Amino acid sequence: MEPTETGTPARVASYRTMTAFTPADEERRRGVRRMKLTATGLLLFVAVVYVLAKWAEQAGAGSWAGYVAAASEAGMVGALADWFAVTALFRHPLGLPIPHTAIIPTKKDQLGISLGEFVGENFLSQDVVRQRLHAVGIGSRLGAWLALPEHAERVTAELATALRGALAVLRDSDVQAVVGEAITRRANAQEIAPGIGKMLEKVVADGGHRRAVDLIVSRAHDWLVLHRESVMDAVQGGAPGWTPRFVDKKVGERVYKELLRFCAEMRDMPSHPARGALDRFLNDFAADLQSDTETRARVERLKGDVLGRGEVQDLIASAWSAVRSMIVAAAEDERSQLRLRVRAALLSLGERMAREPKVQEKVDTWVEGAAVHVVTTYRKEITSLITDTVAGWDAEHTTRKIEAHIGRDLQFIRINGTVVGSLAGLLIYVISRTLGA
């Protein structure tokens, strides 16, 4: 019987491919046929012996003929009984629909359910999994294996390959969108003004801003020295049109000199009043950032405006491309710091696992817990894989496949039945003759 065509053509073709007889199966079937011929030949042999023994007994050949006839008769009975039993496993004997025959094809689904239940109760129970894993000692074995440099290097290479594969699968546009959204959402969810205020307050208290002031003042002084005409032109250009030009020039020179003097004094005098005024301004601004409602609101509005600009979003999104390229390059380079550090970490972990019982216990506990969780959570799905797979098999094809695997051994039952039956029949005949005498 072929698989039913109720499924899709692809499903039927897939089933036939999975259950097709392999060359090994065909060799097993030939072995089964040879054993069947042997067992049947033995049955025919004892039948011939029985006929000849009965003929000899009637012809008065002697008492030995009775013994031979009894033994061969019992041998035929044993052979036929075992032939019936073996045949009933796979098909109806002689094609007759005798009850409780053709057990495998008719009870296939029930056998699948029973097999699934057996596996679930005896192999997928929590206690069995824990005991088996505990006896294995995964922590110490894994540690001893991982502590070898070549194994740590192998694991590092496999991790690098997996990392490159994962990065290759990810679409840059999707990751960039997620990163941009995550950063923006995180920034919008948290007020930044108090944090900036605390940081600014600490910077001023530690004098960290003074280097920045020194740099700015020094650069301003140097710029003024190099751009004297530009400053004077700017001052003269802003003067009223009715003032004489020589007055504008005098004013420009005066403004330039004052600016140059101010920058020079502020650069050279750490105690310059402007520096003190700047310190007070920064302290007041730091306090306002932490406590003044209006100032904090203005900072939040400014933050929103900055994050909402397309240039900022593009910058955030482009960060992923830079990170991705850096990770891929590090994963491909065997001497990169990333791979060297991962390899060193694996070696260290392996040595600790191999040497320290506490670490081994932690690893064993984690593995046992993970395995028990999988077993207890997905035991039904695991056992259903067995039952559903068996249920999907074609009954006749499955019967032939099972018979090809175990049929040869079952034929020995027929042979043993013939031999044991003959011996039993002979023994019974001897006892009967002895008691009758």
Salt bridges, closest charged atoms under 4 A:
GLU5 OE2 - ARG16 NH2 2.91
ASP25 OD1 - ARG28 NH1 2.78
ASP25 OD2 - LYS401 NZ 2.68
ASP25 OD1 - HIS405 NE2 3.73
GLU27 OE1 - ARG30 NH2 2.67
GLU27 OE2 - ARG34 NH2 3.86
GLU57 OE1 - LYS54 NZ 3.53
ASP109 OD1 - LYS108 NZ 2.81
GLU153 OE2 - ARG339 NH2 3.75
GLU153 OE1 - ARG343 NE 3.02
ASP172 OD1 - ARG324 NE 3.50
ASP174 OD2 - ARG171 NE 3.64
GLU181 OE2 - ARG185 NH1 3.38
GLU191 OE2 - ARG296 NE 2.80
ASP206 OD2 - LYS202 NZ 3.56
ASP214 OD1 - ARG275 NH2 2.52
ASP222 OD1 - HIS221 ND1 3.82
GLU229 OE2 - ARG228 NH1 3.10
GLU258 OE2 - ARG254 NH2 3.33
GLU258 OE1 - ARG261 NH2 2.56
GLU265 OE2 - ARG261 NH1 2.97
GLU265 OE1 - HIS272 NE2 3.78
ASP268 OD1 - ARG267 NE 2.95
ASP279 OD1 - HIS209 NE2 2.48
GLU300 OE1 - LYS303 NZ 2.71
GLU311 OE2 - ARG309 NH2 3.55
GLU356 OE2 - ARG352 NE 3.63
GLU356 OE2 - ARG355 NH2 3.99
GLU368 OE1 - ARG130 NH1 3.65
GLU368 OE2 - HIS134 ND1 3.59
GLU396 OE2 - ARG400 NH1 3.09
GLU403 OE2 - LYS36 NZ 3.02
GLU403 OE1 - ARG91 NH2 2.82
